Amino acid sequence: MTTWSPEEERAFVARRRRRNLAIGIVLGLFAALFYGITISRMTL
Amino acid sequence: MPTEAPALVSPAGRPGPGTAPLPLSDWRDYVALLKPRVMSLVVFTAACGLLLAPRALPPFLAGVAILAIAVGAGAAGAFNQWLEADLDRCMARTRNRPLPSGRLARENALAFAVLLAVFSVTVMAFAANLLAAGLLAASIVFYAVIYTLWLKPRTPQNIVIGGAAGAFPPVIGWAAASGDLGLLPALLFLIIFLWTPPHFWSLALFLNGDYGRAGIPMLPVTHGPRHTRRQILLYSVALALVSLAPVPTGLAGPLYGAAALGLAALFLWFAIRVSKNAATDPCQMQPEKRLFAFSILYLFLLFAALVADSLVAAA
């Protein structure tokens, strides 16, 4: 059985938070990209 | 640093009992999966195809189309590294990549590649048209399946046929803007197709030992340096002729003609020097290293000249 020390647990949580933030930003950019494509194609 | 956290997580991502070690990775490993240096040439040639097309996309959509091609190329690179992780471990040039070095889990690399491929083709379909999206999908499949999985481990002609994968980007750029194909994108395809063998074989000559150890049947491994150098010269002659073809066919003007003539002459000169070299020791393969370096510059300058020529003609 393997357990983490409090320091390791904190590092893991911080890393996971950063990953979640990055995924949120990517999804936001994805939505913005498709919004931009839709608007641009409407003006074609 | 989060990346210094222990590499022990449960399947749910939490530390816990009975867990298996996972490699540590960060965003740089995912960027390395995309083969960024290859991507720069892909983006440039795709942008040239887009700019040369008779119809222009609005700037935003043109940018999105280029982004889709870049991401598609990245997906192909990620598939390639996922499929070749074991081979990459045998070669000094590639053993520090994220997968052979163990920094990135194979399943994560595959998921990343699939995600990027779906993203790039979907975005291309929405931003441009189905023809460009279909060509982009075909180029990813061609590179990952036909080249990496099928040709590369089986035949010394691997990069001759596989070179078609790298020749797609300007055609996709053209198709994204115009919605159809024509003689000029076909010539752009041919230029890159014929450029690929001298480019890769010159590299393979001075990395011959690496390829041999990995068991990849590159031409210098299966047929020796002499035969490879003769083939480099033959393909260089064909490349020079095709590079000049847009001029007599009326697809390019004198500005491109002068640039193509000078560049093709230089390429041939470098190829002749390679053909006269008899060295088998990589340390004595300066002509091969020069041809490899110049071949990258050649493609950039040739395509830039074609775009400049079309801008001058339109002015």
Interface residues (C-beta under 8 A of the other chain):
Chain A: M1 T2 T3 W4 E8 E9 A11 F12 A14 R15 R16 R18 A22 F30 L33 F34 G36 I37 S40 R41 T43 L44
Chain B: M1 P2 T3 E4 A5 P6 L8 V9 G13 P15 G16 P17 G18 T19 W27 P58 F60 L61 V64 F119 V123 F126 A127
